[in-house]
């Protein structure tokens, strides 16, 4: 049985450890730049905009986590939940923790009138894809994920724009 609870500041080391484990699983072991201080600030600082839930077994051992934030659907006119990371420790997979975490997010969406819960999954991650399909989730066929990062972001974001408004004005 899985117990789902909101993350606390005490969970920051466990969350960061699992983020590193997830990066290793996704074949990007050196990509994580996050620190305990950064994670603590976004989850528990003033006006947090990122949220996390922890999955524990009946003995209270942390087995996984979900980290998410709100997005917005212009078509629906309401928020949704974007699931940034869902991770269950390898030794705890198949015990219902992933399903319980997703069900927790779905309940938050339903309770708040949000239109959806969505996330990305790597094309090669067949076990996760099959798991999500069994829950009733469907891929967004015809959509591709784009990302500006690193040098491309710096170059594009630093270029003058004719209608630029200072970034601080966007909150």
VENHUKA-V306316 format. One record per residue. N is the residue number from 1. SS is DSSP state (alpha for helix, beta for strand, coil for the rest). PHI is phi in radians with two decimals (NA if undefined). OMEGA is omega as a letter, one per 30 degrees, with the letter a starting at -180 (* if undefined). Layout:
<<N	SS	PHI	OMEGA> <N	SS	PHI	OMEGA>>
This chain:
<<1	coil	NA	a> <2	coil	-1.91	l> <3	beta	-1.92	l> <4	beta	-1.87	l> <5	beta	-2.52	l> <6	beta	-1.12	l> <7	coil	-1.19	l> <8	coil	-2.12	l> <9	alpha	-1.01	l> <10	alpha	-1.06	a> <11	alpha	-1.45	a> <12	alpha	-0.92	l> <13	alpha	-1.05	l> <14	alpha	-1.16	l> <15	alpha	-1.09	a> <16	alpha	-1.13	l> <17	alpha	-1.05	a> <18	alpha	-1.23	l> <19	alpha	-1.06	l> <20	alpha	-1.13	l> <21	alpha	-1.11	l> <22	alpha	-1.12	l> <23	alpha	-1.07	l> <24	alpha	-1.13	l> <25	alpha	-1.05	a> <26	coil	-1.50	l> <27	coil	1.15	l> <28	coil	-2.32	a> <29	coil	-1.11	a> <30	coil	-1.76	a> <31	coil	-1.49	a> <32	coil	-1.34	l> <33	coil	-1.93	a> <34	coil	-1.04	l> <35	coil	-2.21	l> <36	alpha	-0.99	a> <37	alpha	-1.15	l> <38	alpha	-1.12	a> <39	alpha	-1.14	l> <40	alpha	-1.04	a> <41	alpha	-1.13	a> <42	alpha	-1.27	a> <43	alpha	-1.52	a> <44	alpha	-2.29	l> <45	coil	-1.29	l> <46	coil	-1.13	l> <47	coil	0.98	a> <48	coil	-1.09	l> <49	coil	-2.12	l> <50	coil	-2.19	a> <51	beta	-2.31	l> <52	beta	-2.51	l> <53	beta	-2.23	a> <54	beta	-1.95	l> <55	beta	-1.87	l> <56	beta	-2.18	l> <57	coil	-1.45	a> <58	coil	-1.10	l> <59	coil	-1.44	l> <60	coil	1.55	l> <61	coil	-1.45	l> <62	beta	-1.18	a> <63	beta	-2.03	a> <64	beta	-3.07	l> <65	beta	-2.69	l> <66	beta	-2.25	l> <67	beta	-2.18	a> <68	beta	-2.56	l> <69	beta	-2.59	l> <70	beta	-1.48	l> <71	beta	-2.09	a> <72	beta	-2.50	l> <73	beta	-1.80	l> <74	coil	-1.18	l> <75	coil	-1.29	a> <76	coil	-1.44	a> <77	coil	1.39	a> <78	beta	-2.45	l> <79	beta	-1.25	l> <80	beta	-2.48	l> <81	beta	-1.91	l> <82	beta	-1.83	l> <83	beta	-1.49	a> <84	beta	-1.31	l> <85	beta	-2.46	l> <86	beta	-2.24	a> <87	beta	-2.48	l> <88	beta	-2.21	l> <89	coil	-0.97	a> <90	alpha	-0.91	a> <91	alpha	-1.24	a> <92	alpha	-1.88	a> <93	coil	-1.18	a> <94	coil	1.54	a> <95	coil	-1.69	l> <96	coil	1.67	a> <97	alpha	-1.20	l> <98	alpha	-1.09	l> <99	alpha	-1.08	a> <100	alpha	-1.13	l> <101	alpha	-1.12	l> <102	alpha	-1.14	l> <103	alpha	-1.14	l> <104	alpha	-1.07	l> <105	alpha	-1.15	l> <106	alpha	-1.08	l> <107	alpha	-1.13	l> <108	alpha	-1.06	l> <109	alpha	-1.08	a> <110	alpha	-1.11	a> <111	alpha	-1.06	a> <112	alpha	-1.75	l> <113	coil	1.28	l> <114	coil	-1.29	a> <115	coil	-1.41	a> <116	coil	-2.92	l> <117	beta	-2.14	a> <118	beta	-2.41	a> <119	beta	-2.84	l> <120	coil	-1.94	l> <121	coil	-2.43	l> <122	coil	-1.15	a> <123	coil	-0.97	a> <124	coil	-1.46	a> <125	coil	-1.50	a> <126	alpha	-1.02	l> <127	alpha	-1.02	l> <128	alpha	-1.22	l> <129	alpha	-1.02	l> <130	alpha	-1.12	l> <131	alpha	-1.05	a> <132	alpha	-1.10	l> <133	alpha	-1.09	l> <134	alpha	-1.10	l> <135	coil	-1.41	a> <136	coil	1.81	l> <137	coil	-1.32	a> <138	coil	-2.26	l> <139	coil	-1.22	l> <140	coil	-1.60	a> <141	coil	-1.05	l> <142	coil	1.57	l> <143	coil	-1.93	l> <144	coil	-2.18	l> <145	coil	-1.54	l> <146	coil	-2.03	a> <147	coil	-2.59	l> <148	coil	-1.75	a> <149	coil	-2.69	l> <150	alpha	1.01	a> <151	alpha	-1.06	a> <152	alpha	-1.10	l> <153	alpha	-1.14	l> <154	alpha	-1.05	a> <155	alpha	-1.15	a> <156	alpha	-1.24	a> <157	alpha	-1.24	l> <158	alpha	-1.59	a> <159	coil	-1.29	l> <160	coil	-1.15	l> <161	coil	-2.17	a> <162	coil	-1.12	a> <163	coil	-2.07	a> <164	coil	-1.12	l> <165	coil	-1.99	a> <166	coil	-0.88	a> <167	alpha	-0.96	a> <168	alpha	-1.08	a> <169	alpha	-1.25	a> <170	alpha	-1.63	l> <171	coil	1.13	*>>
